[in-house]
């Protein structure tokens, strides 16, 4: 399953703003995870959605795009562990490049469980 499907990604600025303003924030050295449980109508399930913020401070376009690819893949491989009706925003920090994929994946899952969005 590819994450290019728009139903698994946050697209609009308003969606990012809602998660950043009202969501629960858990910090780490590599990145910050912000999660918001989205209210839906009774009996309606929407899949978890992901948004990634990478500033220019992280590095040039190569590093920024690599960060987005890595976090999209981590989310894709572990989205079955994450509750439905949740929007997640990951704010990548400059130091993320010092961690390998498996370390970032472990940190992501740990932060998800701390935020209360992991099954």
C-alpha positions in Angstrom: 0.0 0.0 0.0 1.4 3.3 -1.0 1.0 6.4 1.0 0.4 8.5 -2.1 -3.2 7.9 -1.5 -4.5 11.2 -0.1 -6.7 9.6 2.5 -3.5 8.7 4.5 -1.9 12.2 4.4 -2.6 15.6 5.8 -2.7 18.1 2.9 -4.2 21.4 3.9 -2.6 24.0 6.2 -5.8 24.0 8.3 -5.4 20.3 9.0 -1.8 20.9 10.2 -2.9 23.8 12.3 -5.6 21.9 14.0 -3.2 19.1 15.0 -0.5 21.6 16.1 -2.9 23.7 18.2 -5.1 21.0 19.8 -3.1 17.8 19.6 -0.9 16.1 22.2 2.8 16.8 21.7 5.5 14.3 22.6 9.1 15.4 22.0 12.3 13.6 21.3 15.8 14.6 20.1 15.2 13.4 16.6 11.6 14.6 16.1 8.4 15.8 17.7 5.2 13.8 17.3 1.9 15.6 17.6 -1.3 13.6 17.6 -5.0 14.5 17.6 -7.9 12.1 17.8 -10.3 13.3 15.2 -14.0 13.3 16.0 -16.2 11.5 13.4 -19.8 10.5 13.1 -21.0 7.4 14.9 -19.7 4.2 13.4 -17.5 5.9 10.9 -13.8 5.0 10.7 -11.2 7.0 8.9 -7.6 5.7 8.6 -4.8 7.4 10.5 -3.3 10.3 8.6 0.3 11.6 8.6 1.8 15.0 8.0 5.5 15.8 8.0 7.1 19.2 8.6 10.8 19.5 7.7 12.3 23.0 7.8 15.4 24.2 5.9 17.4 24.0 9.1 17.5 20.2 8.7 19.6 20.5 5.6 19.3 20.9 1.9 16.6 19.4 -0.3 18.3 16.0 -0.4 18.2 15.7 3.4 14.7 17.1 3.7 13.3 14.8 1.1 15.1 11.8 2.7 13.5 12.7 6.1 10.0 12.7 4.5 10.6 9.4 2.7 11.9 7.7 5.9 9.0 8.9 8.0 6.4 8.0 5.4 7.8 4.5 5.2 7.9 4.1 9.0 4.2 5.2 9.1 3.3 2.9 6.2 4.9 -0.2 7.7 3.3 0.4 11.2 0.0 2.0 10.4 -1.9 -1.1 11.4 -0.6 -0.5 15.0 -2.0 3.0 15.1 -5.7 3.7 16.0 -8.1 4.9 13.4 -9.4 8.5 13.5 -6.0 10.0 14.4 -4.1 12.7 12.7 -0.3 12.8 13.2 2.2 15.5 12.5 5.9 14.8 12.7 8.2 17.8 13.1 11.7 16.6 12.1 14.7 18.1 13.9 18.2 18.6 12.6 19.7 15.8 14.6 17.4 13.1 13.0 20.2 12.3 10.5 22.3 10.7 13.2 19.8 7.9 13.7 19.3 5.0 11.4 15.9 3.7 10.1 15.4 1.1 12.8 16.2 3.5 15.6 13.7 6.1 14.2 11.1 3.4 13.9 11.6 2.4 17.5 11.3 6.0 18.7 8.2 6.5 16.6 6.5 3.5 18.1 7.5 4.5 21.6 6.2 8.1 21.1 2.9 6.7 19.6 2.4 4.6 22.7 3.1 7.6 25.0 0.6 9.6 23.0 -2.0 6.9 23.5 -2.6 6.3 19.8 -1.1 2.9 19.5 -3.2 -0.3 19.6 
